[in-house]
Each structure stands twice: as structure tokens, then as C-alpha cells.
């Protein structure tokens, strides 16, 4: 395993790069979180900006 830090993986459910690849990446990075955005392509931050921002904020400042 190469990545040894918390990692946020985001992907759109209509991404040109199949979401299954992101799921595989998630399975190989121990401290990763995978967020699949509905009705979104490759540019999740454009297609779902509010959901993207909230996902990043939650990842950076998790609730305790």
C-alpha cells in the first residue's frame, strides 16, 4: 500500500472513468472515503457544487 494518509475519493455516477475504478481505488487505500455523486459526470465540483463542498468540508472537519 503506497498511500498512507486519509484520502477523499470523489466520482460522479455518470463519470466517463467508470465509478468501479474509484471503488477499487477505495478498497486499496486503507484510510479512504469514497463519495459517489448522483447525476454527476467527471467534474463533480461543477455538476454538484453544494454536495462537493459539503463532502470536502466533512472530510476535512469530521464530526466527533
Secondary structure, 3 states (H helix, E strand, C coil): CCCCCCEEEEEECCCCCCHHHHHHHHHHCCCEEEEEECCCCCCHHHHCHHHHHHHHHHHHCCCC
